Amino acid sequence: MILGLCGSDRLAFHALRPRLHRLAFAWCHDAALADDLVQETLTKALARAGQLKAEGAIASWLIAILNNCWRDHLRRVRDHLCLDEAADWPDLHAQGPEDTCSQGQLATSVRKAIARLPLGQREVLTLVDLEESSYAEAAAALGIPVGTVMSRLARARAALREQLLQGSAERPPAPLRRVK
Amino acid sequence: MNNSVSDEKLCAFIDGELDSAERQDLLRRLQIDNELRDRVCAFRITDDMVRTAYAEVPQSPTRTARLGKAAKMAYRALAAAALLAVGLSSGWALRGQAVDDAAPGGLLGFLPKNVQPVHLAEHADARKVLLHIDSSDPVRVRRALEYAKAFLKAAHTTGVTVHLEIVANFKGIDVLRTGMTPYSDRFRALARRGAGVELVACGNAVARLRSMGENPDLVPGVRVAPSAVAEIVTRLEDGWTYIKV
């Protein structure tokens, strides 16, 4: 019920909209789909405003709803996959040539690297890096243990390092010391 | 030293999720272990790249045609953040990033052949140089001083007015702190030597010191920028030449 939200919460909704959109875009890399997901999230959030108990927890609560909407969407379009492992979805050409061009190759290659991450890793990484969520907040929003947040985040960052920075291939395994 | 640190732990360190004992322990190891420091650096750089890649996102396919100045700025910022990767000590470098040629006028003639100055703006200006130091390794600190002096000397002999900015972050911040290294007085002397020389400390590095209960105690005349990356991006946007020591 809409009346369940007090004025300041509704203001918060509006302020959070661009953040939710950015997060949704970083998950799906499809601007139109991100718009739809955010719209669906806010609609659901308004309908369930009564569930919101702790003040200041709006962001994590909305992110949790966004995550559910996103996963519902994925289930509709590819029900046979284990969602946490889903990668490469959908490809970045959907953005259109103008966007790819004006954002530059670097932004595109970073986004491609992120799109290549398994979904579970992509979500954790974007929550921590873009939303600056704490591990506990990310765990709560995604409904996974903190330990899983940590391991997925480490794997995601290592994968980006391999893809975006040179030098990783030459690096000896961690226990070895560099000679020279 | 052989006791390796997991990626999980380094991530938790970067994200401020370690308890203070673990954090102190890792900080001690970072001081002596270059490879560990490189791994932290590489993660920080990829994080910067992620943030910048989504600084501007398309709102919907129908509206993406008019991505204006903001998107270009975001791209430039990304390019600059990426350039920071070029000079990392263990040879981490951005894949596929091209670097511009050396500056005209002989002002940068002192640079060894293997050192590439970096420009970002269309009209790069060799009279405005930013030296970036992220380490307190004496070899690199002395190199910074040597470059600074050579640049100022070239300016003096050619009679050109120049601007030199020395930006310090990570461990490099120590060279701008009183009594932390034997070099702080020499940097201070450089800044006092004439107009156009400025010392800049990274605000993040200063905040990190404070959060560990240390007094940054910067030498007089040091300006604190919001962050080294922001400072470098802004300068590169303005046509400055960037040199990582």
Boltz contact constraints between the chains, C-beta under 6 A:
constraints:
  - contact:
      token1: [A, 22]
      token2: [B, 54]
      max_distance: 6.0
  - contact:
      token1: [A, 22]
      token2: [B, 57]
      max_distance: 6.0
  - contact:
      token1: [A, 25]
      token2: [B, 57]
      max_distance: 6.0
  - contact:
      token1: [A, 26]
      token2: [B, 54]
      max_distance: 6.0
  - contact:
      token1: [A, 31]
      token2: [B, 58]
      max_distance: 6.0
  - contact:
      token1: [A, 31]
      token2: [B, 60]
      max_distance: 6.0
  - contact:
      token1: [A, 31]
      token2: [B, 61]
      max_distance: 6.0
  - contact:
      token1: [A, 32]
      token2: [B, 60]
      max_distance: 6.0
  - contact:
      token1: [A, 32]
      token2: [B, 61]
      max_distance: 6.0
  - contact:
      token1: [A, 35]
      token2: [B, 60]
      max_distance: 6.0
  - contact:
      token1: [A, 96]
      token2: [B, 61]
      max_distance: 6.0
  - contact:
      token1: [A, 96]
      token2: [B, 64]
      max_distance: 6.0
  - contact:
      token1: [A, 98]
      token2: [B, 64]
      max_distance: 6.0
  - contact:
      token1: [A, 98]
      token2: [B, 65]
      max_distance: 6.0
  - contact:
      token1: [A, 99]
      token2: [B, 58]
      max_distance: 6.0
  - contact:
      token1: [A, 99]
      token2: [B, 64]
      max_distance: 6.0
  - contact:
      token1: [A, 102]
      token2: [B, 67]
      max_distance: 6.0
  - contact:
      token1: [A, 102]
      token2: [B, 71]
      max_distance: 6.0
  - contact:
      token1: [A, 103]
      token2: [B, 71]
      max_distance: 6.0
  - contact:
      token1: [A, 103]
      token2: [B, 75]
      max_distance: 6.0
  - contact:
      token1: [A, 104]
      token2: [B, 75]
      max_distance: 6.0
  - contact:
      token1: [A, 106]
      token2: [B, 78]
      max_distance: 6.0
  - contact:
      token1: [A, 106]
      token2: [B, 79]
      max_distance: 6.0
  - contact:
      token1: [A, 106]
      token2: [B, 82]
      max_distance: 6.0
  - contact:
      token1: [A, 107]
      token2: [B, 53]
      max_distance: 6.0
  - contact:
      token1: [A, 107]
      token2: [B, 75]
      max_distance: 6.0
  - contact:
      token1: [A, 107]
      token2: [B, 78]
      max_distance: 6.0
  - contact:
      token1: [A, 110]
      token2: [B, 49]
      max_distance: 6.0
  - contact:
      token1: [A, 110]
      token2: [B, 53]
      max_distance: 6.0
  - contact:
      token1: [A, 111]
      token2: [B, 53]
      max_distance: 6.0
  - contact:
      token1: [A, 129]
      token2: [B, 47]
      max_distance: 6.0
  - contact:
      token1: [A, 129]
      token2: [B, 50]
      max_distance: 6.0
  - contact:
      token1: [A, 129]
      token2: [B, 51]
      max_distance: 6.0
  - contact:
      token1: [A, 130]
      token2: [B, 54]
      max_distance: 6.0
  - contact:
      token1: [A, 135]
      token2: [B, 17]
      max_distance: 6.0
  - contact:
      token1: [A, 150]
      token2: [B, 8]
      max_distance: 6.0
  - contact:
      token1: [A, 153]
      token2: [B, 11]
      max_distance: 6.0
  - contact:
      token1: [A, 154]
      token2: [B, 7]
      max_distance: 6.0
  - contact:
      token1: [A, 154]
      token2: [B, 8]
      max_distance: 6.0
  - contact:
      token1: [A, 154]
      token2: [B, 11]
      max_distance: 6.0
  - contact:
      token1: [A, 157]
      token2: [B, 43]
      max_distance: 6.0
  - contact:
      token1: [A, 157]
      token2: [B, 46]
      max_distance: 6.0
  - contact:
      token1: [A, 158]
      token2: [B, 7]
      max_distance: 6.0
  - contact:
      token1: [A, 160]
      token2: [B, 46]
      max_distance: 6.0
  - contact:
      token1: [A, 161]
      token2: [B, 42]
      max_distance: 6.0
  - contact:
      token1: [A, 161]
      token2: [B, 46]
      max_distance: 6.0
  - contact:
      token1: [A, 164]
      token2: [B, 46]
      max_distance: 6.0
  - contact:
      token1: [A, 165]
      token2: [B, 42]
      max_distance: 6.0
  - contact:
      token1: [A, 165]
      token2: [B, 85]
      max_distance: 6.0
  - contact:
      token1: [A, 165]
      token2: [B, 92]
      max_distance: 6.0
  - contact:
      token1: [A, 166]
      token2: [B, 93]
      max_distance: 6.0
  - contact:
      token1: [A, 166]
      token2: [B, 95]
      max_distance: 6.0
  - contact:
      token1: [A, 167]
      token2: [B, 91]
      max_distance: 6.0
  - contact:
      token1: [A, 167]
      token2: [B, 92]
      max_distance: 6.0
  - contact:
      token1: [A, 174]
      token2: [B, 4]
      max_distance: 6.0
  - contact:
      token1: [A, 175]
      token2: [B, 2]
      max_distance: 6.0
  - contact:
      token1: [A, 175]
      token2: [B, 4]
      max_distance: 6.0
  - contact:
      token1: [A, 178]
      token2: [B, 35]
      max_distance: 6.0
